[in-house]
Amino acid sequence: MQDITLKQLEIFNAVVVAGSITKASRRIDLSQPSISQQLARLEEKLGCQLIVRNRSEAMLLTPAGDYWFAISNELLDRLKTVFAEHDQRFVKNSLTLRMGITPTLRGRLVSEAARITSTQPGFIKFEIKYAETCTELVKMLRLHQLNCAIVSNDSLVDHRNAFAITSLFHDPVAWAVPMSVPCDEVRRALAGRGQVDVSAPMQHFVDLEPQMPMRNASLEWYRHKLPKAAPTYSASTYPLALDMVAAGLATAHCPMSLLPNLSDSIHKIVRFVQIDGMTNEMVLAMPKHLMSLRSYAQTYNQIADFCRTEYASEMTVNDKWLVQVA
């Protein structure tokens, strides 16, 4: 684009950081005429002045100069990271896993993924990063801010060719209700007859923020089952919504993949009822080129195996977590 070279950006960045062409010349071991020539070419390609120079060599950045200084910093820092990662992966055969998940999966799954990664040959570092939605995680994968993520299958629909994708589990939705709510009220609501004579928590529910993919289905469910309940509370994540349910303030929807991460104290005060018709298929995604590296492939496969077996089994209907209301 515009025939701008990386060398020109490096020189411009060095001049700004050093404060003058003379000082930059000593830092990057390039003559002052060469630096001035490269800066002039850069300004010519961009069609605007970047640096205002005066006789005292003091310099002032133009608005365009401020913009391109920030851009050059970002690009050069990113390039350093790319080379460092290349060295780790392909020269030293080391493993640094940057894994992305939504807050729903924090806890049990994260600790096991960290343990699996730490046992691989060449292990250097395990990083966990959160995003509120799977769409954000996919974007982070595409920008190489992550090299592994657990996301919904639907969020990858336009990017399948770039990633290795393995199905992990189906993630149904549960309705979370304070244990203080009588079971007959829960039954009436499930039958669509919960609009009258309900206790205080059933008069309110936790609305999800617009970016949450389940929000529309959740609102429709409440309109049908509890039409007089009000969206008195709002939350950006399912764990936050569940906090309000645990406080006895309202009811809420949450994925069943959250259940294995909850404390025993939460299980004692919140009733979970599985909702039919609302579910996501969750998958593990990793850039395809990493699967050619043994340590990354082994880590990927072992995390997938754990999710498909142990973690999925902890989400199933059982007396400890999911109370059936007949």
N, C-alpha and C positions, 0 to 999 in steps of 0.2 A: 504493500500500500504506500503510495506516494514515493516509493524508492528510498524511504528513510531506513538507515542502517542502525544496527545495534551499537556499532562503534560511535556513531554520532550522538546517540542518547547517552552513552557512557561518558563521552567527553563533556557534553552539556551538564550532566549531573555532577561531574568532578569539578567543573568551574563554579557552579553554584555552591557546592559544599565547601570548596576552598576559599571562595570569596573573591577571587581574581584569576585572570588567565595566567599571570606569572606564578602564583602559588600552585595552580592546577598543573602547570607544566612540570614542576618539580615532583608532584605527587604521581603523575601518570607517565612520566618520562617521555614527554612528547614536546616538540618545540612550540614556542608561542605562535609563530606564523601558521604552523599546521593546525593548532587548536582554533585559531581565528578563522582559518579557511573552512574547517569542518563545521563550525558554528554558523558561518555564513551560508553554507550549503543546506544545513538543517532549516534555517529560517527561510531560505528560498523555497525549499520543498513544501514547507508548511504555509508559506504565503503570508507570514507575519513576523514581527520582531519579537524575540524572546527576552533579550537582555538589553537594557539601556546602559551604554558605557560612557564614561567621561575621562578626562585627562588624568585624574588621580587614581585611575584604575578601579575606583569604587564602582559597584554595579548595582542596578536595580532591576528586578524582574517585572516584566509587563504582566497583565492578567493572563495572557497566553503562556508566558514563561512560568507563572505559578502553576498553571494547569499541567504543563508538560514536565515540570519538575516532579510533581506528585505522580504522574504517569510513569516517568522514568524510574522513580524509586520503586513503584509497585512492580514493574516489569523486571527490573534488575534483581530485586529480592526474590521474585518468583523463579527467575532463572537459576539463582544460587541454590534454591530449594530443589529444583529439578535435577541439577547436576549432583547435589548431595544424595538425592534419592537414587539416582542412577548408580552412583558409586556403591551405595549400600546394597541395592538389589542385584546388580549385574557384575560388580567387581568383587565385593566382599561377601556376596551371597548371604546377606543379613536380612532380617525380617522386622519391619516396622509396620504394624497394622493400625490403620486409622479407621475405626469402625463407627458407623452412624446408625442411630436408632431414634425412635420417638420416645418421649418420656414414659409412655406406657410400659416399656420393656426394661426400664431401669431396675436394677436389683439382681435377682436370681440369674437372669440370662447374661447380664454384663459380667458378673463375677466368674461364671463358667467360661465365657468367651475369653476373658483375660487369662484364666488358668490354662486353657487349651493353647492359646498363643504362646504363653511363656514356656511351654514344654517343647516347642519346635526348634530344630537346629538353626543357629544363627539369630535367635531372638534378640532384639535390641530394645523394642519399646511397643507398648500397647496404649493406644489413645482412644477414648470414647468421646463422641460428639453428639449432641442432641439437636433435633429440629422439630418444630411443632407438627409438621406434616411430612408425609412420604414424598410429596412433590418437591419440597425443599431438599430432602436428602438426595433425591435423584439429581437435582441441579448441582449439589456439592460433589457428587460422584463424577459428573461430567466435567466439572472444573478441576478435578484431581485434588480436591480438598479432602476427599475420603478415598479409600481403596477397597471398602467393603461396607455394605449396608443391608439392613433388614427393612424391606418396604413392601407395600401392597403390590400385587401383580399388575393392577390397573395403572399404577403410576409409571410403569416402564413401557407402556404400550408403544411409544414412539422411539424407544431407544434400545430395543432388544438386541440389535446386531452388535452393539458395543460391549455387552456384558455376558458373563456366564451367569445363568439364572437357575436356581434350584428351589422348588416348592418346599415350604417348611410345614405349614399347618393352615387350616381354615380357622379364622378368628371370629366366632359369633359374638353377638352383642348381648350383654346382660343388663337387666334393669336392677339398679341398686336402690334399696328401700331401707330406711332406718328400722332396726329390729323392734322399735317401739310401736310400729304400725301393726295393728292386728291382722292376722292372716286372712280374715274374711274380707277386709278392705282390699287387700292385694288381689284376692280372687275376683272381686267385683270389678276391679279395674281391668284385669286381664280379659274379663268377659265383656268389657265395654259398658259396665254399669257402675263406674266409680265416680259419677259426677255429683252425687249428693251424699251428705252426712259422712264426710271423711275427716280424718284427724289432720292436724295442722301441717305435718310434712307432706301429705298428699295434695295439699292445696298449692304447692310450689314445686317447681323443678329447675334444674340447672341447665340453662341454655348454653350451647357451644358456640364459639366464635365462628364467623362466616367461613374462614379458611378450612375448618374441619370438615372432611368429606362426608361424615355421617350426619351432619347437622340437619339437613332437610328431612331425611328419613326419621330422625328423632322428633322433630317438630310435628311431623305428620302423625306419628304414633301417639303423641300426647293429645293432639287435636281429636283423635279418634277414641282413645281410651280414657283420657281425663280432660275433657274439653274445658272444664272450669279451672284447671290448674294454671297458674301464672308463671312465666319465665322470670321469676323474681331474682335469680342469681345467674351469673355468667362466668364461664371459665375458659381458659385457652388450652388447657390440657385435661385429659381424663383423670389423672391423679388429683388435680385440684378440684374437679367436680366431685370426686368421691370424698374429699375432705369435708365438703359441705353436707354430704349425706351422712357421714359419720358424726357430724355435729348435731344431727337430728333436725336439720333445717328444711330439707327438701329431698326429692328423689332425683335420679339421674341415670343416664345410659353410659355404659363403659364397655370396652372390649373385654372378652374373657381372658385375653392374654395378659391382662393386668393382675388377675387373681393370684398367680404364683408369687407375686412380688409384695403381697400385702402382709402386714403383721397380724399376729394372732388377735391382737386387741381390736383390729378393724373387723376381723371375721366374727367376733363376738357381738358386734353392735350393728352390722349391716347384713341384710338379707339380699341374696342375688338370685334373680330369676332369668333364665335364658329366654331371649326373644327370638321368635321365628322370623325368618325373612331378611334379617340384617346380618351380613357376614362379609369378611374380606379374605382373600387368599394371600397369605404372607410368604414372601420369597427372600432368599439371600442372593445378593447381586455383587459381583466383583468384575472389574475390567478383564476382558478375555486374555490379554497379554500376560497378566500376572499368573494365570493358571498354568503357564509353561514353567513356572518356578516352583520347585518342589515344596519349599517351606510354606509358600502362600497357598498352593493347592491343598496341602495336607491340613492347614489351618481351616480353610474354607470347608473342606469335606467333613472335618470333625465337628465344627460348629453346626453345620447343617444336620449331621446325625443327631447331635444333642437336641436340637430344636424339634426334629421330627419324632423323636422317641420320648425322652424324659420330659422336656418342657411341654410338649403337646399333651402328654398324659396327665400333667398337673392342671390342665385347663378343662378336663372333662368333668362331667357331672359327678359329684361325690358329696357325702354328708358334711365334709369339713368346710367346703366353700360354697357350694351351690345348693340352695334350699329349694326343693320342688314344692310348688303350691298347686295342689290338685283342685 
